[in-house]
């Protein structure tokens, strides 16, 4: 390949993405514009799908001779907030210090976006004749509501059937073919508010929730453990209740994070918990509680021995695949019926951390590998 993409350009793209501040409150529109502008400067057209005040996806489609199946790269534009703890380097500047670029999203997953975009631009600029299409999508809301990937996946009739899907999440260059899903529930107990000087006249929703928490401590999901992912996990991660010290609370709510396994149905877990609440209602006076599903994303598993995965591993010099506990947007693309791999730069332990950073060496290595993947599958 005669064309060499400027590494400084890739680093500047990452810095611009970090400065875009694509947190939930800010939205993804600015980050989508950064990606689109970069592609367009390199002669690649993009489509931005915007909704609400600041939500957006961006999609680039590079057509080919069409003699081979294409590749679909799927990334997410959004990041979590910087948190309350102080950062040594500002969270939204993208400073480079000692061979590392610091900032929220450097690892999760704007480093993956920058290196993928760089690889695509380099391959296109080289003039090599592509035999399969390249499709790149960067979507909104992976960290919160899956809104972007759901919009993108709602109509993929134009896409055809690619050879596979690549999700450049941070895996430290491990090839991931399985991960857990998530099933988020809110359980709310309802009581009767009265003045705290006469608590016997009311129904304390926090006391009712105590009974729920006791039951959850004893609850075990009836599902066979996965050989790599282990057991399904249940964790109570948020709680809200009470308005004032002198009022018996009439509402208490908890957020329950359940991490599911391939082949597992979250609805079965919900039915278990509905039966648990019904049992409490039958034996606890004035007990009243409801369950609402807040978010559901399935688990993902691809056959590690399929031709796509074997070829992918060969291209990136990896001899085995792995599984991870966190969840990605990949399950939303299961309807394509093609292999999906999670693979990208950055240490997973850096995700959502203070002073999140990625090494420049990892960025450059990632760009080279994504370039090699494109050439292996599409030329």
N, C-alpha and C positions, 0 to 999 in steps of 0.2 A: 504494500500500500504506500503510495507516494505522498499522501497528505498526512501531516502531523498536526493534530489539534493543539492549540496553544494551551499549556497547562495553567498559565496565569489567567486565561479566559475562564477556565473551569472554576478556579478559586474565586474569581470575581463574581461568577454566577452564584456560587454558594453564599458569598457575603451578601449579595442582593436579596437572596431568598431569606436569609436570617433577618435582615433589616425589615423584611415585609411583615413581620410580627403576626403571623397567621394563627393567633390564638382564637378560642371560641368567641370571645367578645369582639375581636377585630374582624374576623372572617377571612376568607381565602382569596378574595378578589385580587388584591395587590400581588400576592404570590403567583396567582394564575397569569397575571399580566407580565410578571418577570419572566416566566417560562416561555410564554408566547412570543414576547419581544426577542428573547434570545434565539429561539428557533427561526423566527422571521428574518433576523439579521444574517442567518446562515442559509437563507433561501428555502426554508421549510415552512409551509403554511400550517396554521393552527385554527382550531375552533374553540372559543370560550363559551361555556354554558353557564350563565349567571342566573341567580334567583335570590329572592329576599334582598335586603340591602347590600350585603357584602359576601354572599356565598357564591362559590364558583368552582367548576371543573375546567380543565384544559386538555384538549385532545389533539395530537398530531398524527397524521396518517401519511406515510410515505409509500406510494404505490410501486409496483414492481412488474416484472414480466409475467408473474403469476404462475410459474411452472412448479413452485413449491409452496407448501403452507407457510404462512408468515409467523411472526412472533408478536405477542402482546406484552408490553411492560405496563404494570400498574403500580402507581405510587400514591401517597397521600400528601396533600399540601399543608394540612393543619398540624399544629403543635400544642402541647400543653403549656400552661403558664409557667413563669419563672419560679414561682413559689415565694415563700416569705424569707428564706435565708439569704444572706448577702452573697453575691458572686464576686470572685476575684476579678474577673473580666466581665464587662457588661453583657447581659444576656442577648441583646439584640443589635450588636455591632459587627460581629464576625471578625474579631481581632485574631491575627496570626502571631503566635508566640512560640518560639522554640520548635517549629515544625508542626504545630497543632493549631487548628482553627477552633475558636471557642464561640459558643452561642447556643441558644435554645433551638433545637432541631438539627444541629450539625449531624448527629447520629440518627435521630428518629424524626424524619428520614430524609432531610434535605441534602445530606451527603450522597445518599443513594440517588436522589433526583439529579443532582449536579453531574455525577459520574455517568449516569445513564444518558442524559441529554448530550453530554460531551462525546460519548461513544457514538451516538446516532449521528451527530453533526460531523464527526470525523469520517464515518463510513460514507455518508452522503456526499461530502465534499471531495472524497477520493475519486468519485466518478465510477466506482465499481458497479457493474450491472447486477442489481438485486433480482433474485428469482422468486423471492417471497416478500410480502408486504411487511413493513414495520408500523406498528401502532403503539403509541405512547399515550397513556392517560394518567393525569395527576388529579386526584379527586379531593373533595371536601369531607370533613367530619369523621375520619377514621377513629379519632380518639374519643368521639362523643356520641354521634347519632347515626353514623353510616349513611348520611343523606346523599353524599356525593357518589359513592359506589352504587347505591341503589338506583340513582338517576341514570348513571352510565350503563348499568346492567339491564335496565328496563327494556331496552331495545338494542340488541346486538345483531340484528338481521343483516346489517350492512357489512359486518365484520368477516363473515365466512367462518371457517374452522381453522384456527391457527395450529401450528405444531405444538405450541404450549404457551403457558403464561409464566412470566417472571415477575416476582414482587421483590424489589430491591430494599427490603427492610434490613436493619443491621443484624447480621449473623456472624460477623467476624470471619466471613468467607467460608462458612460451613454451608453445605447444601441441605436445605430443610425440605422434607417431603411430608411432614405431619405436624399439626399443632392443635392445641385445644380450642374449643369454642367458648363463647361466654353467654350466660343467661342471667340477666339482671332483673331482680324483682324488688318491688317495694311492698312491704307488709305494714299495714296501718291498723292500730288498735283504736277503738272509739270508746269514749267514756261520757261522763256527765260533769260539766264544770260547776263547781260551787265555791263559796268562800272557804279558805283553808282552815278557818276556825271551826267549821262543821264538816270535816271530810267524810263523815259517815253518811251524809246526805247525797254525796256524789259518787261517781265511778271513776277511779283513777286510771287513766289510759296507760300511764307509765308502769303501774303495777301489773296491768294486763300484759304489757309487753314483756315484763320480766318472765311471765309464764311461757311466752312464745320463745324467748331466748333460751330458756331451760330445755324446751323441746328440741330446738335446733342444735343444742349441744349434743343431744343424744341421737340426732338423725344421721343415718348413713345411707348414701345413695346406693341402690341395688343395681349395680352395673359392673361387669367384668373389667378389672384394671387393664390398661393398655400396656403392652410390653415395654414401650419407651416413655410414654406419658404418665404412667402410673394411674392413680385413682382420680376420679372426679372430686373436685374440692368445693367446699361451701364455706364462705366467709362473710360475716356481717361487718360491713365497712363504714356505714353511716348510721346516725341516729339523731332524731329531732323530736322534741317534746316539751311541752310546758310553755306558758307565756309569762308568768310572774310567780314570785315566791308565795303570794297570798291567794293563788287560785289553784284548785285541784285541776290537773290537766285533762282535757277532753280529747286530745289527740296525741298519738306518739307513732312515729314512723321509722322503720329501719330499711336500709338498703342492703340487699343480699347479693353477693357476687358469686355465681356458680360457674365453674370452669368445666365444661363438658368434654367428652371424648368422642373420637370418630364413631359414628353409628348411633350415638346417643340422642334421644329426643328430650328436649327441655320440657315439653308439655307433660311428659310422664312425671318429671320432678314437681312441676306445678300441681299436678293431681295429688301427689304424695302430701304436699304441704297444705293443700285444701282439706284433705282428710285430717291432717294434724290439727288444723284450726277448728274443724267441726267437732273433733274430740274434746278440745278445750271448751268449746261453747256448751257441750253437753254436760260438763262437770264443773265449770266455773261460773258462778252466778254473774249475770250481766256482762259476760264476755262477748265482745263483738270485734271482728277483725276482717280485713279484706286483703286480697293480693292483686297487684297490678304488674304486668310484665312491662318493664321499661325498655329493654333492648335484648335482642336475641341474634347471635351470630353462630352459625354451626362450626363444628370442628372441621379440619381438613386433613385428608390423607391421599397421597399419590403413590402408586406402585413404584417403589425404588428401583425395580428391575426392568422398567419399561424402556423402550429404545430412546425416548426423549431424555429421560433422566441419565441414562448411561452416556449419551452423547454430550449432554451438558456437563457432567462430571469430568469427562475427558477434556473438554474445552477449558475447564478451570483448574485442572490438575488436582482433583479430589477423588479419593478412591472409595469413599463411603458416604452415606447420607445420615442425617440426624433428625430428631424431633425437638420441638420447643414448646414451652408452656404457655407463651403469650399468644394473642389472637391477632390476625391480620384481616385485610379486606378480601383475601383469596376465596373464602367460601362463597361469596356472592357471585363468583364466576363459575361455580360448579356446573351451571346449566350448559356451558360450552362443551362439556364432556371431553376435555383435553387435560393433559398433565399440567400440574402447577408446582413450581418450585419457589421457595423463599431463599433469596441469596443477595447479600450486599455487604458494604463496608461498615466498619464501626463495631465497637464492643457493645453487646446488648446491655451490659451492666451500666452503661452511660445513659441509657434512656431515662428521661424525666428527672435527671439528677442536676444539682447545682454544679456550675462550671462544666456542663456538658461540652465535649470536644471530640474532634476527629483528627487523626494525623493526616498530613498532606500525603505521606507515603501511601496510606490506605486509599485515599481518593484516587491517586494516580494508578495504583494497582487495580482498583475497581474499574476505572475507565478502560484500562487495557483488556481486562477480562470481558467486559461487556462488548467491547469492539470485537474480540475474538469469537464470542458467542454469535454475534450478528453475522460474521463472515462464515462461521462453521455451518450455521443453519440456512443461510439465505443466499449463498453464492456457490 
